[in-house]
Amino acid sequence: MTAWVLWAVLAVALAVGEIFTPGLFFLGPVALAAIAAGAVALGGLGAAVQLIVFIVGTVASLAVLRPIARA
């Protein structure tokens, strides 16, 4: 199984988890970061770059979207 498929499966699992945990709004932004990491994997970049994109994407999406969700 290729890396982008694994990222896609993780993104779907996180999105489903977000749907079934009302009021939490934590898994959705992480799912967005998994989609970004999957796009990087699809572009052929290495595992280290994918992990960096996932971590930075998680922090950025939580920093931007979490305050909006609380408003």
PyMOL Python script that loads the backbone (N, CA, C, O; Angstrom):
from pymol import cmd

cmd.read_pdbstr("""\
ATOM      1  N   MET A   1       0.853  -1.173   0.000  1.00  0.00           N
ATOM      2  CA  MET A   1       0.000   0.000   0.000  1.00  0.00           C
ATOM      3  C   MET A   1       0.901   1.238   0.000  1.00  0.00           C
ATOM      4  O   MET A   1       1.858   1.322   0.769  1.00  0.00           O
ATOM      5  N   THR A   2       0.588   2.173  -0.852  1.00  0.00           N
ATOM      6  CA  THR A   2       1.422   3.367  -0.952  1.00  0.00           C
ATOM      7  C   THR A   2       1.120   4.340   0.182  1.00  0.00           C
ATOM      8  O   THR A   2       0.090   4.245   0.849  1.00  0.00           O
ATOM      9  N   ALA A   3       2.038   5.272   0.384  1.00  0.00           N
ATOM     10  CA  ALA A   3       1.922   6.201   1.506  1.00  0.00           C
ATOM     11  C   ALA A   3       0.690   7.090   1.389  1.00  0.00           C
ATOM     12  O   ALA A   3       0.035   7.374   2.392  1.00  0.00           O
ATOM     13  N   TRP A   4       0.367   7.531   0.175  1.00  0.00           N
ATOM     14  CA  TRP A   4      -0.778   8.442   0.055  1.00  0.00           C
ATOM     15  C   TRP A   4      -2.078   7.732   0.401  1.00  0.00           C
ATOM     16  O   TRP A   4      -3.009   8.358   0.907  1.00  0.00           O
ATOM     17  N   VAL A   5      -2.152   6.436   0.134  1.00  0.00           N
ATOM     18  CA  VAL A   5      -3.353   5.677   0.502  1.00  0.00           C
ATOM     19  C   VAL A   5      -3.465   5.586   2.021  1.00  0.00           C
ATOM     20  O   VAL A   5      -4.557   5.712   2.574  1.00  0.00           O
ATOM     21  N   LEU A   6      -2.345   5.370   2.688  1.00  0.00           N
ATOM     22  CA  LEU A   6      -2.363   5.320   4.155  1.00  0.00           C
ATOM     23  C   LEU A   6      -2.801   6.658   4.748  1.00  0.00           C
ATOM     24  O   LEU A   6      -3.577   6.691   5.703  1.00  0.00           O
ATOM     25  N   TRP A   7      -2.309   7.752   4.186  1.00  0.00           N
ATOM     26  CA  TRP A   7      -2.734   9.068   4.655  1.00  0.00           C
ATOM     27  C   TRP A   7      -4.224   9.289   4.400  1.00  0.00           C
ATOM     28  O   TRP A   7      -4.918   9.879   5.228  1.00  0.00           O
ATOM     29  N   ALA A   8      -4.712   8.815   3.253  1.00  0.00           N
ATOM     30  CA  ALA A   8      -6.137   8.959   2.937  1.00  0.00           C
ATOM     31  C   ALA A   8      -6.995   8.155   3.906  1.00  0.00           C
ATOM     32  O   ALA A   8      -8.032   8.634   4.364  1.00  0.00           O
ATOM     33  N   VAL A   9      -6.568   6.940   4.218  1.00  0.00           N
ATOM     34  CA  VAL A   9      -7.306   6.112   5.180  1.00  0.00           C
ATOM     35  C   VAL A   9      -7.307   6.783   6.551  1.00  0.00           C
ATOM     36  O   VAL A   9      -8.336   6.813   7.226  1.00  0.00           O
ATOM     37  N   LEU A  10      -6.164   7.319   6.962  1.00  0.00           N
ATOM     38  CA  LEU A  10      -6.088   8.023   8.242  1.00  0.00           C
ATOM     39  C   LEU A  10      -7.001   9.245   8.246  1.00  0.00           C
ATOM     40  O   LEU A  10      -7.689   9.498   9.235  1.00  0.00           O
ATOM     41  N   ALA A  11      -7.013  10.001   7.155  1.00  0.00           N
ATOM     42  CA  ALA A  11      -7.865  11.190   7.071  1.00  0.00           C
ATOM     43  C   ALA A  11      -9.339  10.823   7.179  1.00  0.00           C
ATOM     44  O   ALA A  11     -10.097  11.500   7.874  1.00  0.00           O
ATOM     45  N   VAL A  12      -9.747   9.768   6.506  1.00  0.00           N
ATOM     46  CA  VAL A  12     -11.146   9.334   6.575  1.00  0.00           C
ATOM     47  C   VAL A  12     -11.487   8.865   7.987  1.00  0.00           C
ATOM     48  O   VAL A  12     -12.551   9.197   8.510  1.00  0.00           O
ATOM     49  N   ALA A  13     -10.597   8.100   8.604  1.00  0.00           N
ATOM     50  CA  ALA A  13     -10.845   7.620   9.965  1.00  0.00           C
ATOM     51  C   ALA A  13     -10.964   8.786  10.943  1.00  0.00           C
ATOM     52  O   ALA A  13     -11.831   8.777  11.817  1.00  0.00           O
ATOM     53  N   LEU A  14     -10.110   9.776  10.803  1.00  0.00           N
ATOM     54  CA  LEU A  14     -10.182  10.945  11.675  1.00  0.00           C
ATOM     55  C   LEU A  14     -11.453  11.749  11.426  1.00  0.00           C
ATOM     56  O   LEU A  14     -12.064  12.247  12.371  1.00  0.00           O
ATOM     57  N   ALA A  15     -11.853  11.880  10.173  1.00  0.00           N
ATOM     58  CA  ALA A  15     -13.084  12.612   9.855  1.00  0.00           C
ATOM     59  C   ALA A  15     -14.303  11.899  10.428  1.00  0.00           C
ATOM     60  O   ALA A  15     -15.210  12.542  10.957  1.00  0.00           O
ATOM     61  N   VAL A  16     -14.327  10.582  10.325  1.00  0.00           N
ATOM     62  CA  VAL A  16     -15.438   9.817  10.904  1.00  0.00           C
ATOM     63  C   VAL A  16     -15.427   9.963  12.419  1.00  0.00           C
ATOM     64  O   VAL A  16     -16.479  10.108  13.041  1.00  0.00           O
ATOM     65  N   GLY A  17     -14.246   9.923  13.008  1.00  0.00           N
ATOM     66  CA  GLY A  17     -14.141  10.133  14.451  1.00  0.00           C
ATOM     67  C   GLY A  17     -14.636  11.503  14.863  1.00  0.00           C
ATOM     68  O   GLY A  17     -15.263  11.651  15.913  1.00  0.00           O
ATOM     69  N   GLU A  18     -14.361  12.500  14.049  1.00  0.00           N
ATOM     70  CA  GLU A  18     -14.846  13.857  14.331  1.00  0.00           C
ATOM     71  C   GLU A  18     -16.371  13.910  14.302  1.00  0.00           C
ATOM     72  O   GLU A  18     -16.990  14.590  15.121  1.00  0.00           O
ATOM     73  N   ILE A  19     -16.961  13.202  13.373  1.00  0.00           N
ATOM     74  CA  ILE A  19     -18.418  13.189  13.260  1.00  0.00           C
ATOM     75  C   ILE A  19     -19.055  12.579  14.507  1.00  0.00           C
ATOM     76  O   ILE A  19     -20.100  13.043  14.963  1.00  0.00           O
ATOM     77  N   PHE A  20     -18.428  11.544  15.053  1.00  0.00           N
ATOM     78  CA  PHE A  20     -19.016  10.826  16.182  1.00  0.00           C
ATOM     79  C   PHE A  20     -18.580  11.353  17.544  1.00  0.00           C
ATOM     80  O   PHE A  20     -18.935  10.758  18.562  1.00  0.00           O
ATOM     81  N   THR A  21     -17.823  12.448  17.598  1.00  0.00           N
ATOM     82  CA  THR A  21     -17.469  13.073  18.873  1.00  0.00           C
ATOM     83  C   THR A  21     -17.972  14.512  18.867  1.00  0.00           C
ATOM     84  O   THR A  21     -17.206  15.434  18.589  1.00  0.00           O
ATOM     85  N   PRO A  22     -19.240  14.711  19.169  1.00  0.00           N
ATOM     86  CA  PRO A  22     -19.813  16.056  19.110  1.00  0.00           C
ATOM     87  C   PRO A  22     -19.190  16.985  20.154  1.00  0.00           C
ATOM     88  O   PRO A  22     -18.939  16.589  21.293  1.00  0.00           O
ATOM     89  N   GLY A  23     -18.954  18.206  19.742  1.00  0.00           N
ATOM     90  CA  GLY A  23     -18.457  19.224  20.650  1.00  0.00           C
ATOM     91  C   GLY A  23     -16.957  19.221  20.864  1.00  0.00           C
ATOM     92  O   GLY A  23     -16.440  20.114  21.536  1.00  0.00           O
ATOM     93  N   LEU A  24     -16.244  18.257  20.321  1.00  0.00           N
ATOM     94  CA  LEU A  24     -14.807  18.179  20.571  1.00  0.00           C
ATOM     95  C   LEU A  24     -14.023  19.038  19.583  1.00  0.00           C
ATOM     96  O   LEU A  24     -13.185  19.838  19.999  1.00  0.00           O
ATOM     97  N   PHE A  25     -14.276  18.891  18.300  1.00  0.00           N
ATOM     98  CA  PHE A  25     -13.595  19.594  17.207  1.00  0.00           C
ATOM     99  C   PHE A  25     -12.079  19.550  17.364  1.00  0.00           C
ATOM    100  O   PHE A  25     -11.415  20.584  17.439  1.00  0.00           O
ATOM    101  N   PHE A  26     -11.554  18.345  17.412  1.00  0.00           N
ATOM    102  CA  PHE A  26     -10.110  18.153  17.450  1.00  0.00           C
ATOM    103  C   PHE A  26      -9.640  17.293  16.288  1.00  0.00           C
ATOM    104  O   PHE A  26      -8.575  17.542  15.722  1.00  0.00           O
ATOM    105  N   LEU A  27     -10.414  16.296  15.933  1.00  0.00           N
ATOM    106  CA  LEU A  27      -9.993  15.350  14.909  1.00  0.00           C
ATOM    107  C   LEU A  27     -10.126  15.909  13.494  1.00  0.00           C
ATOM    108  O   LEU A  27      -9.385  15.502  12.600  1.00  0.00           O
ATOM    109  N   GLY A  28     -11.052  16.826  13.282  1.00  0.00           N
ATOM    110  CA  GLY A  28     -11.246  17.413  11.955  1.00  0.00           C
ATOM    111  C   GLY A  28     -10.018  18.142  11.435  1.00  0.00           C
ATOM    112  O   GLY A  28      -9.579  17.879  10.316  1.00  0.00           O
ATOM    113  N   PRO A  29      -9.452  19.054  12.223  1.00  0.00           N
ATOM    114  CA  PRO A  29      -8.232  19.720  11.762  1.00  0.00           C
ATOM    115  C   PRO A  29      -7.062  18.761  11.547  1.00  0.00           C
ATOM    116  O   PRO A  29      -6.239  18.976  10.657  1.00  0.00           O
ATOM    117  N   VAL A  30      -6.986  17.713  12.350  1.00  0.00           N
ATOM    118  CA  VAL A  30      -5.926  16.722  12.160  1.00  0.00           C
ATOM    119  C   VAL A  30      -6.169  15.955  10.859  1.00  0.00           C
ATOM    120  O   VAL A  30      -5.219  15.591  10.165  1.00  0.00           O
ATOM    121  N   ALA A  31      -7.434  15.710  10.529  1.00  0.00           N
ATOM    122  CA  ALA A  31      -7.761  15.056   9.259  1.00  0.00           C
ATOM    123  C   ALA A  31      -7.332  15.926   8.077  1.00  0.00           C
ATOM    124  O   ALA A  31      -6.855  15.410   7.067  1.00  0.00           O
ATOM    125  N   LEU A  32      -7.501  17.236   8.201  1.00  0.00           N
ATOM    126  CA  LEU A  32      -7.042  18.138   7.134  1.00  0.00           C
ATOM    127  C   LEU A  32      -5.527  18.053   6.954  1.00  0.00           C
ATOM    128  O   LEU A  32      -5.025  18.092   5.831  1.00  0.00           O
ATOM    129  N   ALA A  33      -4.812  17.939   8.061  1.00  0.00           N
ATOM    130  CA  ALA A  33      -3.357  17.801   7.976  1.00  0.00           C
ATOM    131  C   ALA A  33      -2.970  16.474   7.327  1.00  0.00           C
ATOM    132  O   ALA A  33      -1.981  16.404   6.597  1.00  0.00           O
ATOM    133  N   ALA A  34      -3.742  15.429   7.588  1.00  0.00           N
ATOM    134  CA  ALA A  34      -3.473  14.135   6.954  1.00  0.00           C
ATOM    135  C   ALA A  34      -3.704  14.214   5.446  1.00  0.00           C
ATOM    136  O   ALA A  34      -2.985  13.584   4.671  1.00  0.00           O
ATOM    137  N   ILE A  35      -4.701  14.984   5.034  1.00  0.00           N
ATOM    138  CA  ILE A  35      -4.935  15.183   3.599  1.00  0.00           C
ATOM    139  C   ILE A  35      -3.744  15.912   2.972  1.00  0.00           C
ATOM    140  O   ILE A  35      -3.304  15.560   1.877  1.00  0.00           O
ATOM    141  N   ALA A  36      -3.227  16.924   3.666  1.00  0.00           N
ATOM    142  CA  ALA A  36      -2.060  17.648   3.153  1.00  0.00           C
ATOM    143  C   ALA A  36      -0.844  16.728   3.054  1.00  0.00           C
ATOM    144  O   ALA A  36      -0.105  16.777   2.071  1.00  0.00           O
ATOM    145  N   ALA A  37      -0.640  15.898   4.058  1.00  0.00           N
ATOM    146  CA  ALA A  37       0.485  14.958   4.024  1.00  0.00           C
ATOM    147  C   ALA A  37       0.300  13.940   2.903  1.00  0.00           C
ATOM    148  O   ALA A  37       1.273  13.530   2.270  1.00  0.00           O
ATOM    149  N   GLY A  38      -0.932  13.535   2.657  1.00  0.00           N
ATOM    150  CA  GLY A  38      -1.207  12.625   1.551  1.00  0.00           C
ATOM    151  C   GLY A  38      -0.909  13.255   0.205  1.00  0.00           C
ATOM    152  O   GLY A  38      -0.417  12.590  -0.707  1.00  0.00           O
ATOM    153  N   ALA A  39      -1.207  14.542   0.082  1.00  0.00           N
ATOM    154  CA  ALA A  39      -0.896  15.247  -1.162  1.00  0.00           C
ATOM    155  C   ALA A  39       0.611  15.318  -1.378  1.00  0.00           C
ATOM    156  O   ALA A  39       1.092  15.195  -2.504  1.00  0.00           O
ATOM    157  N   VAL A  40       1.348  15.517  -0.292  1.00  0.00           N
ATOM    158  CA  VAL A  40       2.810  15.536  -0.383  1.00  0.00           C
ATOM    159  C   VAL A  40       3.324  14.156  -0.779  1.00  0.00           C
ATOM    160  O   VAL A  40       4.242  14.040  -1.590  1.00  0.00           O
ATOM    161  N   ALA A  41       2.730  13.110  -0.204  1.00  0.00           N
ATOM    162  CA  ALA A  41       3.126  11.741  -0.551  1.00  0.00           C
ATOM    163  C   ALA A  41       2.820  11.447  -2.014  1.00  0.00           C
ATOM    164  O   ALA A  41       3.603  10.789  -2.700  1.00  0.00           O
ATOM    165  N   LEU A  42       1.691  11.930  -2.481  1.00  0.00           N
ATOM    166  CA  LEU A  42       1.315  11.736  -3.880  1.00  0.00           C
ATOM    167  C   LEU A  42       2.298  12.448  -4.814  1.00  0.00           C
ATOM    168  O   LEU A  42       2.527  12.016  -5.944  1.00  0.00           O
ATOM    169  N   GLY A  43       2.865  13.537  -4.322  1.00  0.00           N
ATOM    170  CA  GLY A  43       3.872  14.254  -5.093  1.00  0.00           C
ATOM    171  C   GLY A  43       5.223  13.566  -5.121  1.00  0.00           C
ATOM    172  O   GLY A  43       6.127  13.996  -5.838  1.00  0.00           O
ATOM    173  N   GLY A  44       5.367  12.500  -4.346  1.00  0.00           N
ATOM    174  CA  GLY A  44       6.594  11.720  -4.384  1.00  0.00           C
ATOM    175  C   GLY A  44       7.658  12.125  -3.387  1.00  0.00           C
ATOM    176  O   GLY A  44       8.790  11.647  -3.465  1.00  0.00           O
ATOM    177  N   LEU A  45       7.317  12.996  -2.450  1.00  0.00           N
ATOM    178  CA  LEU A  45       8.309  13.403  -1.457  1.00  0.00           C
ATOM    179  C   LEU A  45       8.433  12.339  -0.372  1.00  0.00           C
ATOM    180  O   LEU A  45       7.554  11.490  -0.227  1.00  0.00           O
ATOM    181  N   GLY A  46       9.509  12.384   0.377  1.00  0.00           N
ATOM    182  CA  GLY A  46       9.835  11.338   1.332  1.00  0.00           C
ATOM    183  C   GLY A  46       9.000  11.359   2.601  1.00  0.00           C
ATOM    184  O   GLY A  46       8.196  12.262   2.831  1.00  0.00           O
ATOM    185  N   ALA A  47       9.215  10.340   3.411  1.00  0.00           N
ATOM    186  CA  ALA A  47       8.458  10.169   4.648  1.00  0.00           C
ATOM    187  C   ALA A  47       8.733  11.291   5.642  1.00  0.00           C
ATOM    188  O   ALA A  47       7.826  11.714   6.359  1.00  0.00           O
ATOM    189  N   ALA A  48       9.964  11.777   5.695  1.00  0.00           N
ATOM    190  CA  ALA A  48      10.292  12.858   6.624  1.00  0.00           C
ATOM    191  C   ALA A  48       9.523  14.128   6.265  1.00  0.00           C
ATOM    192  O   ALA A  48       9.006  14.811   7.148  1.00  0.00           O
ATOM    193  N   VAL A  49       9.448  14.438   4.994  1.00  0.00           N
ATOM    194  CA  VAL A  49       8.705  15.626   4.550  1.00  0.00           C
ATOM    195  C   VAL A  49       7.221  15.447   4.840  1.00  0.00           C
ATOM    196  O   VAL A  49       6.555  16.390   5.266  1.00  0.00           O
ATOM    197  N   GLN A  50       6.705  14.257   4.616  1.00  0.00           N
ATOM    198  CA  GLN A  50       5.299  13.979   4.904  1.00  0.00           C
ATOM    199  C   GLN A  50       4.997  14.197   6.380  1.00  0.00           C
ATOM    200  O   GLN A  50       3.983  14.801   6.729  1.00  0.00           O
ATOM    201  N   LEU A  51       5.875  13.706   7.242  1.00  0.00           N
ATOM    202  CA  LEU A  51       5.669  13.855   8.681  1.00  0.00           C
ATOM    203  C   LEU A  51       5.740  15.319   9.096  1.00  0.00           C
ATOM    204  O   LEU A  51       4.951  15.768   9.928  1.00  0.00           O
ATOM    205  N   ILE A  52       6.674  16.062   8.527  1.00  0.00           N
ATOM    206  CA  ILE A  52       6.782  17.490   8.837  1.00  0.00           C
ATOM    207  C   ILE A  52       5.528  18.227   8.391  1.00  0.00           C
ATOM    208  O   ILE A  52       5.006  19.062   9.130  1.00  0.00           O
ATOM    209  N   VAL A  53       5.042  17.929   7.197  1.00  0.00           N
ATOM    210  CA  VAL A  53       3.813  18.568   6.703  1.00  0.00           C
ATOM    211  C   VAL A  53       2.637  18.212   7.601  1.00  0.00           C
ATOM    212  O   VAL A  53       1.796  19.063   7.890  1.00  0.00           O
ATOM    213  N   PHE A  54       2.573  16.965   8.044  1.00  0.00           N
ATOM    214  CA  PHE A  54       1.484  16.544   8.922  1.00  0.00           C
ATOM    215  C   PHE A  54       1.534  17.295  10.258  1.00  0.00           C
ATOM    216  O   PHE A  54       0.504  17.769  10.738  1.00  0.00           O
ATOM    217  N   ILE A  55       2.707  17.404  10.851  1.00  0.00           N
ATOM    218  CA  ILE A  55       2.833  18.077  12.148  1.00  0.00           C
ATOM    219  C   ILE A  55       2.547  19.568  12.021  1.00  0.00           C
ATOM    220  O   ILE A  55       1.782  20.125  12.808  1.00  0.00           O
ATOM    221  N   VAL A  56       3.153  20.208  11.041  1.00  0.00           N
ATOM    222  CA  VAL A  56       2.931  21.644  10.843  1.00  0.00           C
ATOM    223  C   VAL A  56       1.476  21.910  10.462  1.00  0.00           C
ATOM    224  O   VAL A  56       0.875  22.876  10.933  1.00  0.00           O
ATOM    225  N   GLY A  57       0.915  21.060   9.618  1.00  0.00           N
ATOM    226  CA  GLY A  57      -0.487  21.207   9.233  1.00  0.00           C
ATOM    227  C   GLY A  57      -1.435  21.031  10.402  1.00  0.00           C
ATOM    228  O   GLY A  57      -2.440  21.735  10.501  1.00  0.00           O
ATOM    229  N   THR A  58      -1.124  20.100  11.285  1.00  0.00           N
ATOM    230  CA  THR A  58      -1.955  19.895  12.470  1.00  0.00           C
ATOM    231  C   THR A  58      -1.934  21.122  13.366  1.00  0.00           C
ATOM    232  O   THR A  58      -2.984  21.611  13.783  1.00  0.00           O
ATOM    233  N   VAL A  59      -0.745  21.616  13.658  1.00  0.00           N
ATOM    234  CA  VAL A  59      -0.622  22.789  14.528  1.00  0.00           C
ATOM    235  C   VAL A  59      -1.296  24.003  13.893  1.00  0.00           C
ATOM    236  O   VAL A  59      -2.021  24.735  14.567  1.00  0.00           O
ATOM    237  N   ALA A  60      -1.062  24.216  12.613  1.00  0.00           N
ATOM    238  CA  ALA A  60      -1.637  25.380  11.934  1.00  0.00           C
ATOM    239  C   ALA A  60      -3.158  25.299  11.861  1.00  0.00           C
ATOM    240  O   ALA A  60      -3.847  26.282  12.132  1.00  0.00           O
ATOM    241  N   SER A  61      -3.681  24.133  11.496  1.00  0.00           N
ATOM    242  CA  SER A  61      -5.136  24.022  11.374  1.00  0.00           C
ATOM    243  C   SER A  61      -5.817  24.121  12.733  1.00  0.00           C
ATOM    244  O   SER A  61      -6.901  24.694  12.837  1.00  0.00           O
ATOM    245  N   LEU A  62      -5.203  23.578  13.766  1.00  0.00           N
ATOM    246  CA  LEU A  62      -5.778  23.731  15.105  1.00  0.00           C
ATOM    247  C   LEU A  62      -5.719  25.186  15.564  1.00  0.00           C
ATOM    248  O   LEU A  62      -6.666  25.685  16.171  1.00  0.00           O
ATOM    249  N   ALA A  63      -4.612  25.863  15.276  1.00  0.00           N
ATOM    250  CA  ALA A  63      -4.468  27.261  15.687  1.00  0.00           C
ATOM    251  C   ALA A  63      -5.473  28.165  14.987  1.00  0.00           C
ATOM    252  O   ALA A  63      -5.954  29.133  15.576  1.00  0.00           O
ATOM    253  N   VAL A  64      -5.791  27.855  13.741  1.00  0.00           N
ATOM    254  CA  VAL A  64      -6.710  28.708  12.981  1.00  0.00           C
ATOM    255  C   VAL A  64      -8.164  28.314  13.216  1.00  0.00           C
ATOM    256  O   VAL A  64      -9.007  29.180  13.453  1.00  0.00           O
ATOM    257  N   LEU A  65      -8.467  27.027  13.154  1.00  0.00           N
ATOM    258  CA  LEU A  65      -9.864  26.594  13.171  1.00  0.00           C
ATOM    259  C   LEU A  65     -10.464  26.446  14.566  1.00  0.00           C
ATOM    260  O   LEU A  65     -11.666  26.649  14.740  1.00  0.00           O
ATOM    261  N   ARG A  66      -9.665  26.104  15.542  1.00  0.00           N
ATOM    262  CA  ARG A  66     -10.210  25.894  16.894  1.00  0.00           C
ATOM    263  C   ARG A  66     -10.836  27.172  17.466  1.00  0.00           C
ATOM    264  O   ARG A  66     -11.939  27.104  18.009  1.00  0.00           O
ATOM    265  N   PRO A  67     -10.177  28.336  17.367  1.00  0.00           N
ATOM    266  CA  PRO A  67     -10.828  29.555  17.871  1.00  0.00           C
ATOM    267  C   PRO A  67     -12.117  29.896  17.124  1.00  0.00           C
ATOM    268  O   PRO A  67     -13.059  30.422  17.718  1.00  0.00           O
ATOM    269  N   ILE A  68     -12.160  29.602  15.841  1.00  0.00           N
ATOM    270  CA  ILE A  68     -13.376  29.859  15.070  1.00  0.00           C
ATOM    271  C   ILE A  68     -14.499  28.957  15.556  1.00  0.00           C
ATOM    272  O   ILE A  68     -15.648  29.391  15.643  1.00  0.00           O
ATOM    273  N   ALA A  69     -14.184  27.716  15.872  1.00  0.00           N
ATOM    274  CA  ALA A  69     -15.200  26.769  16.335  1.00  0.00           C
ATOM    275  C   ALA A  69     -15.730  27.145  17.710  1.00  0.00           C
ATOM    276  O   ALA A  69     -16.893  26.886  18.018  1.00  0.00           O
ATOM    277  N   ARG A  70     -14.900  27.746  18.530  1.00  0.00           N
ATOM    278  CA  ARG A  70     -15.337  28.132  19.879  1.00  0.00           C
ATOM    279  C   ARG A  70     -16.194  29.388  19.871  1.00  0.00           C
ATOM    280  O   ARG A  70     -16.923  29.643  20.830  1.00  0.00           O
ATOM    281  N   ALA A  71     -16.120  30.170  18.815  1.00  0.00           N
ATOM    282  CA  ALA A  71     -16.865  31.433  18.756  1.00  0.00           C
ATOM    283  C   ALA A  71     -18.344  31.203  18.564  1.00  0.00           C
ATOM    284  O   ALA A  71     -19.113  32.161  18.493  1.00  0.00           O
TER     285      ALA A  71
END
""", "prot")
cmd.dss("prot")
cmd.show_as("cartoon", "prot")
cmd.util.cbc("prot")
cmd.orient("prot")
